[in-house]
Structure formats: C-alpha cells, structure tokens
C-alpha cells in the first residue's frame, strides 16, 4: 500500500530511470519511487512530460489538480474504459 504524494511548490514532474523526479523551479530535486505512490495531488503550477504521463499510466496512478479551494477538478485518470471525471 502506497501513499498520496502532495505537491505544493511550483516545478516539474518527470520520469527519471524507474522513478519519479520532482524538480522545483529553484532547482531542488526529489526522487520518489513509484511503488510508494497511490495518487498525486498537484496544488501549484506544474510541468509534465509525456514520459511521466506514460509511466504513471502503466501503474494506474491518478493525478488530481486542485484548482481552488471550492472547485476540485480531476483531470487525468488512466484506466481501461474510464473517462476523466469532473467534480
């Protein structure tokens, strides 16, 4: 059983080897093993690449974008026969 990964700082999420790497715009890097993650919550400005999207979709990890306190929109879920859900 993994854990939720919350991102409060602006930055970039990408795949690096067989792990996820979060890099802030200031240059600080943090590597997170994908086996430890159940879902990702983004509460800031974020940049992704296609290698990241493909990698998390292989593991079925949803990414939640929290736009404001009142409106929460789930933008990306990769599962068979499942469409994105808007809240």
C-alpha positions as CSV (number, residue, x, y, z in Angstrom):
1,X,0.0,0.0,0.0
2,X,1.4,3.3,-1.1
3,X,0.8,6.9,0.0
4,X,-0.5,10.1,-1.5
5,X,2.1,12.5,-2.9
6,X,1.2,16.1,-2.3
7,X,2.9,18.9,-4.3
8,X,2.6,22.5,-3.0
9,X,5.6,24.0,-4.8
10,X,5.8,25.1,-8.5
11,X,8.1,22.8,-10.5
12,X,8.4,19.9,-12.9
13,X,7.5,16.2,-12.6
14,X,9.3,13.8,-14.9
15,X,10.3,10.2,-15.2
16,X,14.0,9.5,-14.3
17,X,15.0,5.9,-14.9
18,X,12.4,3.9,-13.0
19,X,11.4,6.6,-10.5
20,X,9.6,10.0,-10.5
21,X,11.6,13.1,-10.1
22,X,10.2,16.4,-8.8
23,X,12.3,19.5,-9.5
24,X,11.3,22.9,-8.1
25,X,11.8,26.0,-10.3
26,X,14.6,26.9,-7.8
27,X,16.5,23.7,-8.8
28,X,15.8,21.4,-5.7
29,X,15.3,17.8,-6.8
30,X,13.5,15.0,-5.0
31,X,13.3,11.4,-6.3
32,X,10.2,9.4,-5.3
33,X,10.0,5.6,-6.0
34,X,6.8,4.9,-8.0
35,X,6.0,1.8,-5.9
36,X,5.4,4.2,-2.9
37,X,2.7,6.3,-4.6
38,X,-1.0,5.7,-4.8
39,X,-2.0,9.1,-6.2
40,X,-0.6,12.5,-6.8
41,X,-2.2,15.8,-5.7
42,X,-0.9,19.0,-7.5
43,X,-1.7,22.3,-5.9
44,X,0.6,24.5,-7.8
45,X,1.9,25.3,-11.3
46,X,3.4,22.1,-12.7
47,X,5.2,21.0,-15.9
48,X,5.0,17.3,-17.1
49,X,6.5,15.4,-20.0
50,X,5.0,12.5,-21.9
51,X,7.4,10.0,-20.4
52,X,6.0,10.9,-17.0
53,X,2.4,10.5,-18.2
54,X,3.1,7.2,-19.9
55,X,5.0,5.9,-16.8
56,X,2.2,6.7,-14.2
57,X,-0.5,5.3,-16.5
58,X,1.3,1.9,-16.5
59,X,0.9,1.9,-12.7
60,X,-2.7,3.3,-12.8
61,X,-1.7,6.4,-10.7
62,X,-4.3,9.2,-10.9
63,X,-3.1,12.9,-10.8
64,X,-5.5,15.3,-9.1
65,X,-5.2,19.0,-9.9
66,X,-6.7,21.2,-7.1
67,X,-7.6,24.4,-8.9
68,X,-9.2,26.3,-6.0
69,X,-10.5,25.6,-2.5
70,X,-14.1,25.3,-3.7
71,X,-13.7,23.7,-7.2
72,X,-11.7,20.5,-7.5
73,X,-11.2,19.1,-10.9
74,X,-9.7,15.7,-11.6
75,X,-8.1,15.9,-14.9
76,X,-6.2,12.7,-15.5
77,X,-7.1,9.1,-14.8
78,X,-5.7,6.3,-16.8
79,X,-7.7,3.1,-16.5
80,X,-9.3,0.9,-19.0
81,X,-12.7,2.1,-20.2
82,X,-12.6,5.1,-17.9
83,X,-13.2,8.7,-18.9
84,X,-11.9,11.8,-17.0
85,X,-14.3,12.8,-14.2
86,X,-15.2,16.4,-13.4
87,X,-16.3,17.3,-9.9
